[in-house]
Amino acid sequence: MKPSPINKESVVKADAFLVSKTDTKGRITYCNPPFMEIAGYKETQLLGKPHNIVRHPDMPKVIFKLLWEKIQAKEEIFAYVKNMSADGGFYWVFANVTASTDNKGNTIGYYSVRRKPNPKALEVIIPLYKELIELENKDGINASYSHIEKLLKEKGMSYEELSNHLQRL
Ligand SMILES: Cc1cc2nc3c(=O)[nH]c(=O)nc-3n(C[C@H](O)[C@H](O)[C@H](O)COP(=O)(O)O)c2cc1C
């Protein structure tokens, strides 16, 4: 059973890399000790499970839609993600997710490396995600998708450019 969210934050260490790998369906096939430590799960509780095991309800659906669109097209994505630990607490990450391919170019799984997000980026991301969730609750995912498209157009940036710009603020 999924834990209920509680207002307890864990902060990723500045020098840590949290790594996980999945199969093509997003089921976890590998995670490294720093990932397990902050998520609060043992390896046996994670392997074979869908990656949404750490999904936090504060995350807008549209971010995962973008993530899957990109990685299925074998493009990388950089995204800010609020994850939920086994105790219901949360931790923010700045994730880089990519497809892993065999020597014929077929996708054999996916790979995510997460780092500590820049706190200044989160000052922008937290209100943005709140807005996206409100739009999704009111008008569905198309509304939040259009909102992101409009925002990127206004800024003249791609999603990757915006994510990386925020990480370097
Ligand atoms: C390699 C990889 C890493 C992922 N990492 C996370 C993650 O850390 N947190 C998360 O909520 N979803 C992550 N996802 C996305 C999940 O598969 C899923 O799309 C998301 O949690 C939304 O789940 P839902 O559609 O059941 O709401 C990852 C997917 C892949 C392929």
The ligand as a MOL file (V3000), in Angstrom:
LIG
                    3D

  0  0  0     0  0            999 V3000
M  V30 BEGIN CTAB
M  V30 COUNTS 31 33 0 0 0
M  V30 BEGIN ATOM
M  V30 1 C 14.0890 5.3940 -15.7220 0
M  V30 2 C 12.8180 5.9700 -15.1400 0
M  V30 3 C 12.8770 6.6410 -13.9270 0
M  V30 4 C 11.7260 7.1840 -13.3490 0
M  V30 5 N 11.8340 7.8090 -12.1470 0
M  V30 6 C 10.7200 8.2710 -11.5450 0
M  V30 7 C 10.7970 8.8780 -10.2720 0
M  V30 8 O 11.8680 9.0300 -9.6590 0
M  V30 9 N 9.6320 9.3160 -9.7030 0
M  V30 10 C 8.4240 9.1840 -10.3180 0
M  V30 11 O 7.4110 9.6010 -9.7440 0
M  V30 12 N 8.3290 8.6330 -11.5460 0
M  V30 13 C 9.4430 8.1890 -12.1700 0
M  V30 14 N 9.3410 7.6200 -13.4140 0
M  V30 15 C 8.0430 7.6730 -14.1260 0
M  V30 16 C 7.1060 6.5660 -13.7350 0
M  V30 17 O 7.3690 5.4550 -14.5710 0
M  V30 18 C 5.6220 7.0080 -13.9270 0
M  V30 19 O 5.4170 7.4120 -15.2510 0
M  V30 20 C 5.2260 8.1660 -13.0080 0
M  V30 21 O 5.5670 7.8920 -11.6700 0
M  V30 22 C 3.7280 8.4620 -13.0930 0
M  V30 23 O 3.0040 7.3730 -12.6710 0
M  V30 24 P 1.4200 7.2630 -12.8400 0
M  V30 25 O 1.1660 7.4140 -14.3140 0
M  V30 26 O 1.0650 5.9300 -12.3120 0
M  V30 27 O 0.8380 8.3980 -12.0790 0
M  V30 28 C 10.4810 7.0690 -14.0140 0
M  V30 29 C 10.4170 6.3900 -15.2370 0
M  V30 30 C 11.5610 5.8560 -15.7950 0
M  V30 31 C 11.4770 5.1580 -17.1260 0
M  V30 END ATOM
M  V30 BEGIN BOND
M  V30 1 1 1 2
M  V30 2 1 2 3
M  V30 3 2 2 30
M  V30 4 2 3 4
M  V30 5 1 4 5
M  V30 6 1 4 28
M  V30 7 2 5 6
M  V30 8 1 6 7
M  V30 9 1 6 13
M  V30 10 2 7 8
M  V30 11 1 7 9
M  V30 12 1 9 10
M  V30 13 2 10 11
M  V30 14 1 10 12
M  V30 15 2 12 13
M  V30 16 1 13 14
M  V30 17 1 14 15
M  V30 18 1 14 28
M  V30 19 1 15 16
M  V30 20 1 16 17
M  V30 21 1 16 18
M  V30 22 1 18 19
M  V30 23 1 18 20
M  V30 24 1 20 21
M  V30 25 1 20 22
M  V30 26 1 22 23
M  V30 27 1 23 24
M  V30 28 2 24 25
M  V30 29 1 24 26
M  V30 30 1 24 27
M  V30 31 2 28 29
M  V30 32 1 29 30
M  V30 33 1 30 31
M  V30 END BOND
M  V30 END CTAB
M  END
